Amino acid sequence: MCGFAGFSGMLENKKKIINAMMERIVHRGPDMAGDFIDDDIALGFRRLSIIDLSSDGAQPMTNEDGSIVIVFNGEIYNFEELREELIEKGHIFKGHADTEALVHGYEEFGESLVEKLRGMFAFVIWDRNKKTLFGARDHFGIKPFYYCKATDGSLIFGSEIKSFLEHPLFHKAVNKRALRPYLTFQYSATEETFFEGVKKLPAAHCFTWREGEEVKPRRYWDIDFSEGTESFEHYRDELDATVRESVAAHRISDVRVGSFLSGGVDSSYITAALMPDETFSVGFDYDKFNETDEAGELSKILGIKNFKKMINADECFDSFADIQYHMDEPQSNPSSVPLYFLAKLAKEHVTVVLSGEGADEIYAGYEWYDETPMMRRYKKLPKCIRVFAAKITQRLPYFKGHDFIIKGSSRPEDYFIGQALVFPEKEALSVLAKEYKNAPSVREITAPIYARVKGRSELIKKQYLDLNLWLPGDILLKADKMSMASSLELRVPFLDKIVMKQAEEIPARFKITEKNTKYILREASHKTLPDEWANRTKKGFPVPIRYWLREDKYYNIVREYFCADYASEFFDTKAIMKLLDDHKNGKAQNQRKIWTVFTFLVWYKKFFIDM
């Protein structure tokens, strides 16, 4: 787990620039630094040593004649098999780092190397002979990758946008197209970022670039839900074996490994399969906002030491600007806050943790995927009638039952945008300043993704959208940024291409039943977990912002941001103050809307006023 930065072009003082860029992301790799500089390219690397702690694992790494140079962030879990294959083909290895398998793998397989990899990764390979840069990001988007054009047309790229701030030809400006969709999705939902001109390389994409060309990402892998015909018992037992094998692969490390543990089935299952020496949990001193007792109890049953921390509001507000700095872009999922503190706690004891992200998207664990008993009855009507009713309803003003009829069409394209919906589009437009309204609509963002699963079932469409939008944009972004803020490597065994391949075959009727969501995962986990943990209802990572924003101290902190001069550049100040006051006075529950606006303003102040 590390971080890299780089740029092309003929700038003077390349070494000084690349080292300043590396220093910006020192938290990603405090153990070692390295750079590579020639006439065409500058590459910088910060290392968090995990596998092969010797200098043989140092980066940038080259092949024998120095014609291939790589910087790589992540872990390749099948590097031993890849290494053996390459040795048989005549390649000579100096050490045992997974990075070396990528170097020789590129020599042998070229760009098709990415199709052989199992792991989490973002990397660039500079081919000095061809003058080409090959870049790639892992299948699910676990590791970040950003790039942009400098003002002279050269390329800047790296693990975090903040490193770009040290490049003399990087133009820092707010992307006016980013704020509108963010208010609805709560995260940056397109390939563009909040920094004008900076883009994200999408998950499961790679590119080959030459000076003077545009970066043209291409997809090298995709999810294909193709339901099989085997029995429930077959899929349940296969799921358990596959998850256990993935946990075994993800535990490979030359440093200490622990696990995050909440009271839910996902992290509990990973923990029980891993059986680490230590688990880590955080909670809040509010009713229904604390699962540390359940985590501690399971740890005791398993014979594992549990470390826990209770977080208070003062800590959260005091650290919030730093959290947004590490996030690079505004991301208003409140769970980023406890995750930040959880990572800090874990880093006091270990360097690597395993976590349960991804299970809900793969095995259908979210309530949004399920249907109410009333909806099940409604769907007994012929689909043509339900679709017709939904089309008529979409043209009508809102009335009680409006959303129910639209959802009853079985067309997620008309109503489902993923697991977060903060501001409905019309309301988002009503609070935005004029210059920030001209941006992609929700439908424009989701339509290309839905088009790839046209004609598939309602559940598959929802899962596919979340796996391509919500998971990399929200869940995995905060997991990477909050863990790396504390120089902690976070691994996610559910998000593994072999686990995904097995999950693709599981029929929908085994994933969601009248008993529960994520049913087959829960049944598989019974082999390891007590019934209480296997069957526990999903809580997520709840944060008591609803209560905080009704206390004078925290209301006033938010109010100061809402009333700042710069806030009026982006928002109708009266409109956002009404949201805040109505919540404070108990007239409405606007906590998520307030937190989303507040998050953006904290981010803006941090990046555009304070630095």
Phi, psi and omega in degrees: 000123188205197175210149178225162175213157179190168176199158176257180174107177188248037181295150168282163177057038181302318182296318179296318181294312184293327178288328175292321177297319178295322181296328178298333183243031182301331179298334180284340183201080183279352189275331186197152176226153177201158177216159174226130184222128168222192184297330189259337191210153171228127181236135177232151186215137171242129188250132165254107190286123181235309180241133185055084186285356182283177178292348177295341179263006183293150177231159358301145182245144180238166170280186187300319184264004176076012182276341179241128181231134182231145160235135193216132177243123176135201178219138174254113188277344176252027185292332179295315178295318178297319179299314180298318179299319182288324176297319177299331180273002174104003180282144183250126181255140178267325184227203183233019179282146179294336179300322182295328176294328177290319180300306181289329177296321177291322176301320186276316190250349183065217184294337179290357175308319185300332181288346181263351190273142171236115180160194174244131186198152163217130181207163168229142177238122178263118177264106187291331180284317182274347185058043179238150175245121177253123181236152181206153176231147188295172190301323185253351184083035180292319180256143185275156176207119180239153176205159177198166171272137170282172183294342177263007179091355177285174186253136172241140182207161178169180182282333180220142182296327185301334178294333180296335183299338181272356180273128186294342181251019173270126180264112182272115178206152177285133175283112185290348179272356188268332190288318182301306179295328178301319182299332178272314186275336184078005176210170178286108196261001179241179177290340173285159176244183177286350175263123183305127177088346180270131180239159173261136168288122183296156174303149177061029179236155174219174180203157169236130188231142171235152179306132180093350180260167172272152171285124181237090182296145174228145181279132179249355182202150177212159177276138181226094177288109180230088189302134180270187186237011181284173182284163176303316182298323179298309182292323179298311182292323178294320178300312182299315180295321182291317179296318180297319179295321179295318178299319178298319179293322184281351181271353182299122184191152173258011176229174185291140182237131175233196177214147169285144182216119171255199177266001185273170185289325188296302180292330178294318179296313179299316181298315182293328177285326182280318185052060179285176176282332185221145171237162186223135185216147173226158178202178179243150182278057176224147176301134179071011177238027184212116176246015184292331178294317178295320178296318178295322180294316179295319178301320179294318178299320182276353180077033183244143178281130180250131174252133181226157178220135173264130185255142176245169185296322181300316179301318183294312180291324179295329184263356192294324178295320177295323178299315180290329175298313180291332181288339181076318178231154176298132179214113195261017173295116184300338182292347174301328184293303178297329179297322177301314180287327177297317179296320178299318179297312183297321183297339177293344187234328185222172177250340181231139172229149170258147183218169190260015180302146173102338183296322181295321180288322184282317186254008175067067182261348185278149178298328179302335181280338184272173178232146176285159176304323179295319179294322179298322179290319181298324183284000172283344173292152178304140184299324182298325178291316181294321179294317179298316180297323180292320180297319178295316183298323181299336181270350185265155173299161183296139174213165180297125183098355181305305183292326180300315182295319179295315179296330181291352180287347186065022178245090179303332179307334184270347185213341188258119179246004182120189189282354178235135172215100185269285176265121167304151189305315182298321180289324177301315179296327183288338181259352184274147170290155189306316185295343186253008180273338182276089186207166181301140176279167177303314182297322179295330180282317185277333187303314180297330179286313177299328182299333181282347177235032179302134178085357179274174184292163180301315181294316180300318179300316181295314179298317183295320178297314181295321180293333182260342186239295184294316185297304179288329185281333184237291188302307185282330177300309182290328178297316179291309188291322181285327177287317181290339174301333178252015181057045180242132176272125179250127181243148188231088187299334177293330183267073183227139187295333177285320175299316181297320180298319178291319182292330181301332186273349186285123180298150182302325184294343176268343181272317179236125177231178177291345179279319186189164168276165177052036191298315185292326176295317180299318180293322177296323183288346178300335180293340186241324189253151169298152183306322183302322181278323180295328186258002187294138179294142181293134176248339187077218180229071189293143180231133187280047180295332179304318181281319181302317186288355175259000175266139185306316185301313186275329171303316183290325176299312181293319181301322180299320177290316183296330183262001179295152181304318184291339180297326183290345174294330187252329190228158167283106187302320179297321182293317182285330176291328176295320176301316182292314183291319179298323178291315181301323183272005177077014180279341182202165173249087186256018190303320183289323178293315179299314183296326180290316176294315180302315180301314179300314183293324175296316178299313182299315180298319182297314188268335188243349179241316185277349180223000000 
